[in-house]
Amino acid sequence: MTFFASQRPSPKSGQTDGTSEESLHLDIQKLKEKRDMLDEEISQFISEGYSVDELEDHITQLHEYNDIKDVGQMLMGKLAVIRGVTTKELYPEFGLDMND
């Protein structure tokens, strides 16, 4: 039983194996280039003093922050509906900047 579908469409009838193989080689080359680019970025972060654990912790904190911000935006939206105003009009009351 397969739990995921291939992201590559199956070859169309009449398509030669060479074309499909060539396409696979191009895909492999692109993936290798992306891997090299990501390795370079990781090396840069490490040279700047970051550790993988720090970066993972930072990403976790960003996810938590975004979840909390989403709840805050939802509550601001509900309060705006109750008061019959726009969310934008509530920002000054709570000391928020439009970029918050």
N, C-alpha and C positions, 0 to 999 in steps of 0.2 A: 504494500500500500504506500503510495507517495503522498507526503504531506504538503508538498509545495510544487508549484508548476514551474517549469523551466522559463527563465526570462528570455530565452532565445527562441524565436519562432522556428518551427520546423521548416526545412527547405521546401520550396515550392516545386511542384512537378516540373521536370525539365531542367532543373538547376543541377549543375554538375557538382560532383564531390569536390573538385578543385576550388570552385567559388566558395563553397561552404568552409573548406579548410583555410582558404585565404582569409575569409572573414574571421575565423577563429584566431588565426595568427595576429590579425590586426587588433582584435579584442585583447589578446594576451599581451601584446606590446603596450597597449594603452594602460592596462592594469599594472604592468611593470613600471611604467612611467609614473603612475599615480602613487604606487608603493614607494618609489624612490623619492618623490616629492614629500610624502608624509614622513619618511625616514629623515629627510633633511629638516623638516619642521621640528620633529622630535629632538633631533640633535641640537637644533638652535635653542629650544626650550631648556634642555639639559645644560647647555653651555651658559645659559642665563641664570642657572642655579635652581631651576625647578626640578622637582622629582615627579615621577609618574603618579605616586600616591597623592602628592599635593594637587596635581591636576585633576585626578579623579575626585578628590574631596571638593575641589572648587566646582566641578561640574555638578556634583550632587547638591551643593549649596545653591547653585544657580537654579536647578530644577525646583528645589524647595521654595526659593524666593519667587519664582514664576507662579507656582501653585498658590502661594499666599497672595500675590498680587492679583491673580485671577479672581480669587474669592473677594478681595477688597473691591475690585471693579464691579463684580456682580452685586455686592451690597450697595455700592454707590448708585448703581443703576436702579435697584429696587427703591432706594430712598428717593431718588430723583422722580420716579414714577409716582410715589406716594405724595410727594410735595408738588407734583405737576411742573417740574422744572427740568432743565437739561442737566446731565452729569457735569458738564463743563461749568455750570453755574454753582455747583457745590464745591468745586475745588478750593476757592479762596476761603470758604468757611472752615475747611479742614487743614488749611495751611499747605495745600498741595500746589505744585507747579504743573502746568499742562504737559510737561515732559516727564512727569513722574509716572 
